[in-house]
Amino acid sequence: MADEYGRTECCYSSKQCRVYPESRFYRKMGNEVTNPATGEVITNVSCMGGRERCDCFSTRYSLIRYFSPSYSLYDNLNKHFSFLILAWSKQTAAERSKCLRKWYDLIMAHKEELGQLMTLEQGKPLKEAIGEVGYGASFIEFYAEEAKRVYGDIIPATLPDRRLFVLKQPVGVVGAITPWNFPLAMITRKVAPALACGCTVVVKPSELTPLTALAAADLSIQAGIPPGAVNVVMGNASDIGEALLASPQVRKITFTGSTAVGKKLMAGAASTVKKVSLELGGNAPCIIFDDADLDVALKGALATKFRNSGQTCVCANRILVQEGIYDKFANAFSNAVSSMKVGDGFGEGVVQGPLINDAAVHKGAKVLIGGKKHSLGMTFFEPTVITDVKSEMLLSREEVFGPVAPVLKFKTEEEAIRMANDTNAGLAAYIFTSSIKRSWRVSEALEYGLVGVNEGLISTEVAPFGGVKQSGLGREGSKYGMDEYLEGH
């Protein structure tokens, strides 16, 4: 139940997590947030109208902003964000670093509550949700240090009485559009480097999982990041996207989501010549050679396929197994999948929660195991293994984004590389082999932004993340992630 300001205590099995502890909240024109495991409405997140919008701008909690497109979000962006970039960017790098470090500390201090909140609105198992909190916070910790390392250049002058130098300056206001599958990490991976560079950010989280975003934003205020440096915008995604693209105040768009939407954003950004970084869909191959350690390959394939119920852009979309071990691996893989416990993310021992909604269930050869909605009902789907899949099948060519594992057979290394690269996507790939020479040879031949060798979980804050081909532009994470929010002057 929500009080008159929308402050909500969400309870599950005697666990409580407080939503919006201090932020003023309005209840009209709302969007329901539901628990995908039960269908229960958790709370109502409002899109503000004219009076409420003005009220929000006058409060010291104006970091969390709600806009109604019917009251000209375009005008709001132009009017209110021009002064914000100046205030935050003029703080010293050390001051920005200190605020980011405190934000990291607060998130880690509240990781249990944030994990519970994430499981409640997104459905992933609690252990996995708490893991995401730590993963998401790691980007804030990393960029708290990188804030102090934004270096320019001195260029040898062409004349003795001249000096040439380059300053790295923040790009300006950033529009960040994030998905529901990683409600915290996809935000911190964008917001932390932007803040470290001196940019201000307008975040549009998914309407399916806004609560984690709002909670993280509230903690940023408590950390001393000034109101207006981070802005969470709720409302119709299409209208907000159009307003961000049209606003001359917004100088950068960063987006994680589908390739189709990414193309539209890229085209829309051209009208005002904005910088764009896109992390789009994948079609990741997981290649298992016959010289691989079967136990290592099995563990890695399970991790990269069924993490977050298969709802990640770097999930193994195709498992390619060399013919010499194909049957042995397929049987071992199916046995392991059949033992996976499906259920509410708060349940003991649950490793796969529900899919985010019914649309995800309906989206997604020979079915070896699974292949239908789970007996639990709602949006639960059985972990599925499909063998005898061919490269030309639609299942091999489109991103599944669910707990469905197509297993394909190949004969030679050259065939595996050809099959793996036969796609417009190029985000992540995985190799399992005991040969060091083969690991170098194959990883360099694969047309992917990230390649994991004998490892199923490869994303980390210290390494660049991003795709090639139609899987995106730009990089997130590592020192290279800072470049996306800087310009040389």
C-alpha positions as CSV (number, residue, x, y, z in Angstrom):
1,M,0.0,0.0,0.0
2,A,1.2,3.5,-0.8
3,D,0.7,6.5,1.5
4,E,-0.5,9.9,0.2
5,Y,3.0,10.7,-1.1
6,G,3.4,7.3,-2.8
7,R,5.9,6.0,-0.3
8,T,5.5,2.3,-0.4
9,E,6.5,-0.7,1.7
10,C,6.6,-3.8,-0.4
11,C,6.5,-6.9,1.6
12,Y,7.3,-10.5,0.7
13,S,7.9,-13.3,3.1
14,S,8.5,-10.8,5.9
15,K,11.1,-9.0,3.9
16,Q,10.5,-5.3,3.5
17,C,12.0,-2.8,1.1
18,R,11.0,0.9,1.2
19,V,10.4,2.5,-2.2
20,Y,11.0,6.3,-2.6
21,P,12.0,6.9,1.0
22,E,12.0,10.7,0.7
23,S,10.9,11.6,-2.8
24,R,7.5,13.4,-3.3
25,F,5.3,11.3,-5.5
26,Y,2.1,11.9,-7.4
27,R,-0.6,9.3,-8.0
28,K,-2.5,10.5,-11.0
29,M,-1.9,9.6,-14.6
30,G,-0.1,6.5,-13.4
31,N,1.6,3.4,-14.7
32,E,1.1,0.2,-12.8
33,V,4.3,-1.8,-11.9
34,T,3.6,-5.5,-11.4
35,N,5.4,-8.5,-10.0
36,P,5.9,-10.8,-12.9
37,A,5.9,-13.8,-10.7
38,T,2.4,-13.2,-9.3
39,G,0.8,-10.5,-11.5
40,E,0.2,-8.5,-8.3
41,V,0.4,-4.7,-8.7
42,I,3.3,-3.4,-6.6
43,T,2.6,0.3,-6.9
44,N,1.6,3.0,-9.3
45,V,4.3,5.2,-10.8
46,S,2.8,8.4,-12.0
47,C,3.5,10.6,-15.0
48,M,3.1,14.2,-13.8
49,G,0.8,16.8,-15.2
50,G,1.3,20.6,-15.4
51,R,0.7,21.6,-11.8
52,E,2.6,18.7,-10.3
53,R,5.5,19.2,-12.8
54,C,6.0,22.8,-11.6
55,D,5.7,21.6,-8.0
56,C,8.4,19.0,-8.7
57,F,10.8,21.6,-10.1
58,S,10.5,23.7,-6.9
59,T,11.3,20.9,-4.5
60,R,14.8,20.0,-3.4
61,Y,14.0,16.5,-4.5
62,S,13.8,17.7,-8.1
63,L,16.3,15.1,-9.2
64,I,13.5,12.7,-9.7
65,R,11.4,14.3,-12.4
66,Y,8.2,13.2,-14.0
67,F,7.0,14.7,-17.3
68,S,3.8,14.4,-19.2
69,P,4.4,14.7,-22.9
70,S,1.1,16.6,-23.2
71,Y,2.7,19.5,-21.3
72,S,5.7,19.7,-23.8
73,L,8.5,17.7,-22.5
74,Y,10.6,19.3,-25.3
75,D,10.1,22.8,-23.6
76,N,10.9,21.3,-20.2
77,L,14.2,19.9,-21.4
78,N,15.3,23.1,-23.0
79,K,14.2,25.3,-20.1
80,H,15.5,23.3,-17.1
81,F,18.7,21.5,-18.2
82,S,20.8,24.3,-19.7
83,F,22.0,25.5,-16.3
84,L,22.5,22.1,-14.8
85,I,25.5,21.1,-16.9
86,L,27.3,24.2,-15.7
87,A,26.9,23.6,-12.0
88,W,28.0,19.9,-12.0
89,S,30.8,20.3,-14.6
90,K,32.4,23.2,-12.7
91,Q,32.9,21.0,-9.6
92,T,36.5,19.7,-9.4
93,A,37.3,16.2,-10.5
94,A,38.1,15.3,-6.9
95,E,34.7,16.6,-5.7
96,R,32.9,14.6,-8.4
97,S,34.9,11.5,-7.4
98,K,34.0,11.9,-3.8
99,C,30.3,12.1,-4.6
100,L,30.5,9.0,-6.8
101,R,32.4,7.0,-4.2
102,K,29.8,7.9,-1.6
103,W,27.0,6.8,-4.0
104,Y,28.8,3.5,-4.4
105,D,29.1,3.0,-0.6
106,L,25.3,3.8,-0.2
107,I,24.3,1.3,-2.9
108,M,26.4,-1.4,-1.3
109,A,25.1,-0.6,2.1
110,H,21.5,-1.1,0.8
111,K,22.3,-4.0,-1.6
112,E,19.9,-6.4,0.2
113,E,17.0,-4.0,-0.1
114,L,17.8,-3.1,-3.7
115,G,18.1,-6.7,-4.5
116,Q,14.7,-7.4,-3.0
117,L,13.2,-4.5,-4.9
118,M,14.7,-5.8,-8.2
119,T,13.3,-9.3,-7.7
120,L,9.9,-7.9,-6.9
121,E,9.6,-5.8,-10.1
122,Q,11.8,-7.8,-12.5
123,G,11.5,-11.4,-11.3
124,K,15.1,-12.6,-11.3
125,P,16.2,-14.8,-8.4
126,L,17.2,-12.8,-5.3
127,K,20.8,-14.1,-5.3
128,E,21.1,-13.0,-8.9
129,A,19.5,-9.6,-8.1
130,I,21.8,-8.9,-5.2
131,G,24.7,-9.9,-7.6
132,E,23.5,-7.3,-10.1
133,V,23.5,-4.6,-7.4
134,G,27.2,-5.4,-6.7
135,Y,27.9,-5.5,-10.5
136,G,26.0,-2.2,-11.1
137,A,27.8,-0.5,-8.2
138,S,31.2,-1.6,-9.5
139,F,30.8,0.9,-12.4
140,I,30.3,3.7,-9.9
141,E,33.3,2.7,-7.9
142,F,35.5,2.4,-11.1
143,Y,34.4,5.7,-12.5
144,A,34.8,7.5,-9.2
145,E,38.5,6.9,-9.7
146,E,38.5,7.6,-13.5
147,A,37.0,11.0,-12.8
148,K,40.4,12.1,-11.6
149,R,42.1,10.8,-14.8
150,V,40.5,12.9,-17.6
151,Y,43.8,14.0,-19.2
152,G,44.2,16.4,-22.1
153,D,47.2,16.7,-24.5
154,I,50.1,19.0,-25.2
155,I,51.0,19.1,-28.9
156,P,54.4,20.3,-30.2
157,A,53.9,23.7,-31.6
158,T,54.8,24.6,-35.2
159,L,56.1,28.0,-34.2
160,P,58.3,28.9,-31.2
161,D,55.9,31.5,-29.7
162,R,52.8,29.2,-29.9
163,R,51.4,26.6,-27.6
164,L,48.9,23.9,-28.7
165,F,46.9,21.9,-26.1
166,V,43.7,19.9,-26.0
167,L,41.2,20.0,-23.1
168,K,38.8,17.2,-22.5
169,Q,35.4,18.7,-21.8
170,P,32.1,17.1,-20.9
171,V,29.8,16.6,-23.9
172,G,26.8,18.2,-22.0
173,V,23.4,16.8,-21.1
174,V,23.1,13.1,-21.8
175,G,19.8,11.2,-22.5
176,A,20.1,7.6,-21.3
177,I,17.4,5.1,-22.3
178,T,17.7,1.8,-20.4
179,P,15.9,-1.6,-20.5
180,W,14.2,-3.8,-17.9
181,N,16.5,-6.8,-17.9
182,F,19.2,-5.2,-15.7
183,P,17.3,-2.4,-13.9
184,L,20.3,-1.1,-12.1
185,A,23.5,-2.1,-14.0
186,M,22.3,-0.7,-17.3
187,I,21.8,2.7,-15.6
188,T,25.0,2.9,-13.6
189,R,27.1,1.7,-16.6
190,K,25.9,4.9,-18.4
191,V,25.3,7.4,-15.6
192,A,28.6,6.8,-13.7
193,P,31.0,7.7,-16.5
194,A,28.8,10.6,-17.6
195,L,28.9,12.1,-14.1
196,A,32.6,11.4,-13.8
197,C,33.2,13.5,-16.9
198,G,31.0,16.3,-15.7
199,C,27.9,15.6,-17.7
200,T,24.3,15.7,-16.4
201,V,22.0,12.9,-17.3
202,V,18.3,12.4,-18.1
203,V,17.5,8.7,-17.5
204,K,14.4,7.0,-19.0
205,P,14.1,3.6,-17.4
206,S,11.8,0.9,-18.6
207,E,8.2,1.4,-17.5
208,L,8.3,-2.3,-16.4
209,T,11.1,-1.7,-13.8
210,P,11.2,1.9,-12.7
211,L,11.4,1.3,-8.9
212,T,15.1,0.2,-8.9
213,A,16.0,3.3,-10.9
214,L,14.1,5.6,-8.6
215,A,15.7,4.0,-5.5
216,A,19.2,4.4,-7.0
217,A,18.5,8.0,-7.9
218,D,17.4,8.8,-4.4
219,L,20.6,7.3,-3.0
220,S,22.6,9.6,-5.4
221,I,21.0,12.6,-3.7
222,Q,22.0,11.2,-0.3
223,A,25.5,10.8,-1.6
224,G,25.7,14.6,-2.3
225,I,25.2,14.5,-6.1
226,P,23.2,17.7,-6.6
227,P,19.6,17.6,-7.7
228,G,19.5,18.0,-11.4
229,A,22.7,16.1,-12.1
230,V,20.7,12.9,-12.5
231,N,17.1,13.1,-13.7
232,V,14.7,10.1,-13.9
233,V,12.0,10.8,-16.4
234,M,8.8,8.7,-16.4
235,G,6.2,8.6,-19.1
236,N,5.5,7.4,-22.6
237,A,8.8,6.0,-24.0
238,S,8.2,7.1,-27.6
239,D,7.2,10.7,-26.6
240,I,10.2,11.0,-24.2
241,G,12.6,9.6,-26.8
242,E,11.3,12.1,-29.4
243,A,11.7,15.0,-26.9
244,L,15.3,14.0,-26.1
245,L,16.2,13.7,-29.7
246,A,14.6,17.1,-30.6
247,S,16.1,19.0,-27.7
248,P,19.3,21.0,-28.6
249,Q,20.2,20.9,-24.9
250,V,20.7,17.1,-25.0
251,R,24.0,16.5,-26.7
252,K,24.4,12.8,-26.3
253,I,22.0,9.7,-26.5
254,T,23.0,6.4,-25.0
255,F,20.7,3.5,-25.4
256,T,20.5,-0.2,-24.5
257,G,17.8,-2.2,-26.2
258,S,16.6,-3.7,-29.5
259,T,18.4,-3.1,-32.8
260,A,15.2,-1.8,-34.4
261,V,14.7,1.0,-31.8
262,G,18.4,1.8,-31.9
263,K,18.3,2.4,-35.6
264,K,15.3,4.8,-35.1
265,L,17.3,6.7,-32.4
266,M,20.3,6.9,-34.6
267,A,18.3,8.4,-37.4
268,G,16.5,10.8,-35.1
269,A,19.8,12.0,-33.5
270,A,20.9,13.2,-37.0
271,S,18.6,16.2,-36.9
272,T,20.6,17.9,-34.1
273,V,23.8,16.0,-34.8
274,K,24.0,14.3,-31.4
275,K,26.7,11.8,-30.3
276,V,25.1,8.4,-30.1
277,S,26.2,5.1,-28.4
278,L,24.1,2.0,-28.8
279,E,24.2,-1.3,-27.1
280,L,21.8,-3.4,-29.2
281,G,20.7,-7.0,-29.8
282,G,22.9,-10.0,-30.0
283,N,23.0,-13.5,-31.5
284,A,25.8,-15.0,-29.4
285,P,27.4,-18.3,-30.4
286,C,28.8,-20.6,-27.7
287,I,31.3,-22.8,-29.5
288,I,32.3,-26.0,-27.8
289,F,35.1,-27.9,-29.4
290,D,35.7,-31.6,-28.9
291,D,38.9,-31.0,-27.0
292,A,37.1,-28.8,-24.4
293,D,36.8,-29.8,-20.7
294,L,33.2,-31.0,-20.7
295,D,32.5,-29.9,-17.1
296,V,33.9,-26.4,-17.7
297,A,31.9,-26.1,-21.0
298,L,28.7,-27.4,-19.4
299,K,29.0,-24.9,-16.5
300,G,29.8,-22.0,-18.8
301,A,27.0,-22.8,-21.3
302,L,24.5,-23.0,-18.5
303,A,25.6,-19.7,-17.1
304,T,25.7,-17.8,-20.4
305,K,22.4,-19.3,-21.6
306,F,20.1,-19.2,-18.6
307,R,21.3,-16.2,-16.6
308,N,18.3,-13.9,-16.0
309,S,16.1,-16.5,-17.6
310,G,17.9,-16.0,-20.9
311,Q,16.8,-12.4,-21.1
312,T,20.2,-10.8,-21.8
313,C,21.8,-9.5,-24.9
314,V,24.9,-11.5,-24.4
315,C,23.2,-14.8,-23.7
316,A,24.2,-17.8,-25.8
317,N,21.6,-17.7,-28.5
318,R,23.2,-20.7,-30.3
319,I,25.2,-23.5,-28.8
320,L,27.5,-24.9,-31.4
321,V,29.0,-28.3,-30.5
322,Q,31.6,-30.3,-32.4
323,E,30.2,-33.6,-33.7
324,G,32.5,-35.8,-31.7
325,I,31.0,-34.8,-28.4
326,Y,27.6,-33.6,-29.6
327,D,25.4,-36.3,-28.2
328,K,27.4,-36.5,-25.0
329,F,27.1,-32.8,-24.4
330,A,23.5,-32.5,-25.4
331,N,22.5,-35.2,-22.9
332,A,24.6,-33.8,-20.1
333,F,23.3,-30.3,-20.9
334,S,19.6,-31.5,-20.9
335,N,20.1,-33.3,-17.6
336,A,21.5,-30.2,-16.0
337,V,18.7,-28.0,-17.4
338,S,16.0,-30.4,-16.2
339,S,17.3,-30.0,-12.6
340,M,17.0,-26.2,-12.7
341,K,14.5,-24.9,-10.2
342,V,12.0,-22.5,-11.6
343,G,9.9,-20.3,-9.4
344,D,9.3,-17.0,-7.7
345,G,12.7,-15.2,-7.3
346,F,12.3,-15.1,-3.6
347,G,12.0,-18.9,-3.3
348,E,14.8,-21.0,-1.8
349,G,17.1,-22.5,-4.5
350,V,15.3,-20.9,-7.4
351,V,17.7,-20.3,-10.4
352,Q,15.2,-19.2,-13.0
353,G,12.4,-16.7,-12.3
354,P,9.5,-15.6,-14.6
355,L,9.9,-13.9,-17.9
356,I,9.2,-10.2,-17.6
357,N,5.7,-10.4,-19.2
358,D,3.4,-12.4,-21.5
359,A,4.9,-10.8,-24.6
360,A,8.2,-12.4,-23.7
361,V,6.6,-15.8,-23.3
362,H,4.9,-15.8,-26.7
363,K,8.1,-14.6,-28.5
364,G,10.0,-17.3,-27.9
365,A,13.8,-29.0,-34.6
366,K,13.5,-31.4,-31.9
367,V,12.6,-30.3,-28.3
368,L,14.7,-32.4,-26.0
369,I,13.3,-30.9,-22.9
370,G,10.9,-28.1,-22.0
371,G,9.3,-26.1,-24.8
372,K,6.2,-24.8,-23.1
373,K,4.8,-22.6,-20.4
374,H,5.6,-23.8,-16.9
375,S,3.0,-25.5,-14.7
376,L,3.4,-22.5,-12.3
377,G,1.5,-20.4,-14.9
378,M,1.8,-16.6,-15.1
379,T,4.9,-15.8,-17.2
380,F,7.0,-18.8,-16.1
381,F,8.5,-20.8,-19.0
382,E,10.2,-24.2,-18.9
383,P,14.0,-24.1,-19.5
384,T,14.2,-25.6,-23.0
385,V,16.8,-27.5,-25.0
386,I,16.3,-28.0,-28.7
387,T,18.6,-30.2,-30.7
388,D,19.1,-30.9,-34.4
389,V,18.8,-27.2,-35.1
390,K,20.1,-25.9,-38.5
391,S,21.8,-22.6,-39.2
392,E,19.1,-21.5,-41.7
393,M,16.3,-22.0,-39.1
394,L,14.7,-18.8,-37.7
395,L,15.7,-20.0,-34.2
396,S,19.3,-19.6,-35.2
397,R,19.0,-16.3,-36.9
398,E,16.9,-14.2,-34.4
399,E,17.6,-13.3,-30.8
400,V,15.5,-15.6,-28.6
401,F,15.7,-13.5,-25.4
402,G,14.3,-16.4,-23.3
403,P,15.3,-19.7,-21.7
404,V,15.5,-21.6,-25.0
405,A,18.8,-23.2,-26.0
406,P,19.2,-24.3,-29.6
407,V,22.1,-26.9,-30.0
408,L,23.7,-27.1,-33.4
409,K,26.4,-29.5,-34.7
410,F,29.5,-28.6,-36.6
411,K,32.4,-30.7,-38.0
412,T,35.4,-28.4,-38.4
413,E,36.8,-25.2,-36.9
414,E,36.3,-23.4,-40.1
415,E,32.7,-24.4,-40.2
416,A,32.2,-23.3,-36.6
417,I,33.6,-19.8,-37.5
418,R,31.4,-19.5,-40.6
419,M,28.3,-20.5,-38.7
420,A,29.1,-18.1,-35.8
421,N,29.7,-15.2,-38.1
422,D,26.6,-15.8,-40.3
423,T,24.5,-13.1,-38.6
424,N,24.0,-9.3,-38.6
425,A,24.7,-9.2,-34.9
426,G,28.1,-9.1,-33.3
427,L,28.0,-8.5,-29.6
428,A,29.4,-11.5,-27.7
429,A,30.7,-15.0,-28.4
430,Y,32.1,-17.8,-26.3
431,I,34.7,-20.5,-27.0
432,F,35.4,-23.7,-25.0
433,T,38.6,-25.4,-25.9
434,S,41.8,-26.8,-24.2
435,S,44.0,-25.5,-27.0
436,I,45.6,-22.1,-26.5
437,K,46.5,-21.8,-30.2
438,R,42.9,-22.5,-31.2
439,S,41.5,-20.0,-28.6
440,W,43.6,-17.2,-30.2
441,R,42.9,-18.2,-33.7
442,V,39.2,-18.5,-33.3
443,S,38.6,-15.5,-31.1
444,E,40.4,-13.3,-33.6
445,A,38.3,-14.7,-36.5
446,L,35.0,-14.1,-34.7
447,E,33.2,-10.9,-35.7
448,Y,32.2,-9.9,-32.2
449,G,32.9,-7.1,-29.7
450,L,33.5,-9.5,-26.8
451,V,34.8,-13.1,-26.8
452,G,35.0,-15.3,-23.7
453,V,37.4,-18.2,-23.7
454,N,36.4,-21.1,-21.3
455,E,34.2,-18.6,-19.4
456,G,30.4,-17.9,-19.6
457,L,30.2,-14.6,-17.7
458,I,32.6,-12.1,-19.3
459,S,31.2,-8.6,-18.5
460,T,33.2,-6.5,-16.1
461,E,33.6,-2.8,-15.3
462,V,37.3,-2.8,-16.1
463,A,36.9,-4.1,-19.7
464,P,35.1,-2.4,-22.7
465,F,31.6,-3.7,-23.5
466,G,30.0,-3.2,-26.9
467,G,29.3,-4.8,-30.2
468,V,30.2,-4.6,-33.9
469,K,28.0,-4.9,-37.0
470,Q,24.3,-4.2,-36.0
471,S,24.9,-4.8,-32.3
472,G,25.8,-1.2,-31.7
473,L,28.2,1.7,-31.5
474,G,30.6,2.8,-28.8
475,R,31.9,1.1,-25.7
476,E,30.7,1.0,-22.0
477,G,32.9,0.2,-19.1
478,S,36.7,0.6,-18.6
479,K,38.6,3.7,-19.4
480,Y,37.2,3.6,-23.0
481,G,33.7,4.3,-21.5
482,M,34.8,7.8,-20.5
483,D,35.5,8.7,-24.1
484,E,31.8,8.5,-25.0
485,Y,31.0,11.5,-22.7
486,L,34.0,13.7,-23.6
487,E,35.0,16.1,-26.4
488,G,38.4,17.5,-27.2
489,H,38.6,21.3,-27.4
